[in-house]
Amino acid sequence: MKKIKNPYQKVDNYNCFGCSPNNPIGLHLTFTVDHNEVVSYWTPTHQYEGWCNILHGGIQATLMDEISSWVVFSLLKTSGYTVKMNVQLHKKIFINDGTLEIRASLRNKKMNLAIIEVKILNAHQEVCSEGEFTYFTYSNEIAKERFYFPENEQDLFED
């Protein structure tokens, strides 16, 4: 597994709810690449609760959307934005059940659209939520020029 570097930490006012380590109410997600998947581990707390001891469905959708953007970043080596999301919540995720595993992979890319599949697994390795996310992807030149995408591929991953 290769840990993905977060190049946005150098950007003034970077405060992404999903991946900024400095957002006081954020998710503070980090990511690795495992073969052809992007993986993140996250432990929910009660501040992200919907009903009693259950992870809010909107937070689950946010976890899936965020990891999808890192698939675009690390596997497609560009930037993009969400144009469509389809989320299915199959099983309750209990806050006190431990660390979640979020896995995402590229299913298809046609022209500038990337289709990404995501799963959230609970601490018992049960699939609790799934999603299909469509991302519009920029050219690599635009990603570098406008969205702080690293100039060199070696700047994508930690050693």
Secondary structure as the mmCIF struct_conf table of DSSP 4:
data_model
#
loop_
_struct_conf.conf_type_id
_struct_conf.id
_struct_conf.beg_label_comp_id
_struct_conf.beg_label_asym_id
_struct_conf.beg_label_seq_id
_struct_conf.end_label_comp_id
_struct_conf.end_label_asym_id
_struct_conf.end_label_seq_id
STRN STRN1 LYS A 2 LYS A 3
STRN STRN2 ILE A 4 ILE A 4
HELX_LH_PP_P HELX_LH_PP_P1 LYS A 5 LYS A 5
HELX_RH_3T_P HELX_RH_3T_P1 PRO A 7 LYS A 10
BEND BEND1 VAL A 11 VAL A 11
TURN_TY1_P TURN_TY1_P1 ASP A 12 ASN A 13
TURN_TY1_P TURN_TY1_P2 PHE A 17 CYS A 19
TURN_TY1_P TURN_TY1_P3 PRO A 21 ASN A 22
TURN_TY1_P TURN_TY1_P4 PRO A 24 ILE A 25
BEND BEND2 GLY A 26 GLY A 26
STRN STRN3 THR A 32 ASP A 34
TURN_TY1_P TURN_TY1_P5 HIS A 35 ASN A 36
STRN STRN4 GLU A 37 TRP A 42
HELX_RH_3T_P HELX_RH_3T_P2 HIS A 46 TYR A 48
STRN STRN5 GLU A 49 GLU A 49
BEND BEND3 GLY A 50 TRP A 51
TURN_TY1_P TURN_TY1_P6 CYS A 52 ASN A 53
STRN STRN6 ILE A 54 LEU A 55
HELX_RH_AL_P HELX_RH_AL_P1 GLY A 57 SER A 74
TURN_TY1_P TURN_TY1_P7 LEU A 75 LEU A 75
BEND BEND4 LEU A 76 LEU A 76
BEND BEND5 THR A 78 THR A 78
STRN STRN7 GLY A 80 LEU A 89
BEND BEND6 LYS A 91 LYS A 91
STRN STRN8 PHE A 94 PHE A 94
HELX_RH_3T_P HELX_RH_3T_P3 ILE A 95 ASP A 97
STRN STRN9 LEU A 100 LYS A 110
TURN_TY1_P TURN_TY1_P8 MET A 111 ASN A 112
STRN STRN10 LEU A 113 LEU A 121
TURN_TY1_P TURN_TY1_P9 ALA A 123 HIS A 124
STRN STRN11 VAL A 127 THR A 137
HELX_RH_AL_P HELX_RH_AL_P2 ASN A 140 ARG A 146
BEND BEND7 PHE A 147 PHE A 147
BEND BEND8 GLU A 151 ASN A 152
HELX_RH_3T_P HELX_RH_3T_P4 GLU A 153 ASP A 155
BEND BEND9 LEU A 156 LEU A 156
STRN STRN12 PHE A 157 PHE A 157
#
